[in-house]
Amino acid sequence: MQNRVPLPELQERMERFRVQMDADNPDWEIAAIFSKINLYYFTGTMQDGMLLIPRDDEAVLWVRRNYDRALDESFFPRIRQMGSFRDAAKDSRKIRNNVHLEAEVVPLALLRRFLKHFPCSDVRPLDAVVAGLRAVKSAYELSFMEEAGEIHRRVLEERAPGILSEGMSEAVFAGRLYALMVEEGHHGVVRFGMFDTEIAVGQIGFGESSIYPTSFDGPGGNYGMSPAVPTLGSRTRRLKSGDLVFVDVGCGVAGYHTDKTMTYMFGKPIPDEAIEHHRRCVEIQHEIASLLKPGAHPSDIYDAITADLPLEFSKNFMGYDNRRVKFLGHGIGLQVDEPPVIAGGFHEPLQAGMVIALEPKIGVKDVGMVGIENTFVVAPGGGRCITGEHPGLMPLY
């Protein structure tokens, strides 16, 4: 089985979890992990089940389906099979007063089934602890992110321009782009922690489509397939000469993502004002990247960058009209949207090994969303880009 997470990597993650839980929750008794993303982080497999971590005993991965696959994929030392929570409860008869679990993702029905067999009077969240651990990447994790970044660079800077042709729809372009990314090594999905978020490939828009309103918490937009499927791209919006092509997509290897945006001027240049706005966004990305050093505070970076932006620029910066977002960048890893966030209110200092996607963008009326996005590793000398150095806004004419 390829890409099995090494046992020392899993052991180090579990040890960090226990140390952080002891520090943040001195009276914790047991933790339960249910989400497949966090199960993968701690055990190296994404099967249907739960990971029980007692404070006073070894952790056990209880698998409902598929136990055989879990054994094949994972080096986790204690994997057991269960038909229901009842089976796991027989092995853990000690009564606990409190349980910590993923409050952001565990539905009420699942919680009730769990508490029926693991009665606890006090249910507490552990989301912040796990998010903090996942925010700092190991050398093992960074190796996959660097591989994803190189695929990203190769596809968007070298190969994607060659599949654009006049008259093609956004949906057709998105489909061909997806096939190209998978051919180059993309793992085929783009995962978000944002509640109830569906992303097929990314946000792809021709011209004004890229500033069309969307519920997605990002500066760009697109028409989507329909009100029922507001993703991928429109079947009817077709590429024409003079269009700005906006491509904001995630790429991943072995579960780990990078994020990148490229824009292309198809057929002829876009207006000079839009080109100048794009140039300023590239400058802002460089400015933010220079500040991505261990010890820096995300809120301070956000304030420093946004404090002196001209009114004419800032009114559509990081969105369009009244649909602007209040961040400049976001952490990324097993999911595209992770802490830390370069935004107000995020005061925890950056650490070496954190990975952040920076995306300064601005909407331009009748043109679309210009700007750029690349993924950076926090380092003593400032952010190290792993998705390529092209300034974007590539001319295709």
Buried (B, 14 or more C-beta within 10 A) or exposed (E): EEEBBEEEBBEEBBEBBBEBBEEEBEEBBBBBBBBBBBBBBBBBBBBBBBBBBBBEEEBBBBBBEBBEBBBEBBBBBEBBBBEEBEBBBEEBEEEBEBBBBBEBBBEEEBBEBBBEBBEBEEBBBBBEBBBBBBBBBEEBBBBBBBBBBBBBBBBBBEBBBEBBEEEBBBBBBBBBBBEBBEEBBBBEEBBBBEEEBEBBBBBBBBBBBBBBEBEBEBBBBBBBBEEEEBBBBBBEBBBEEBBBBBBBBBBBBBBBBBBBBBBBBBBEEBEEEBBEBBBBBBEBBBBBBEBBBEEBBBBBBBEEBBEEBEEEBEBBBBBBEEBBBEBBBBBBBBBBBBBBBBBBEBEEBBBEBBBBBBBBBBBBEEBBBBBBBBBBBBBEEBBBBBBBEBBBBBEBE
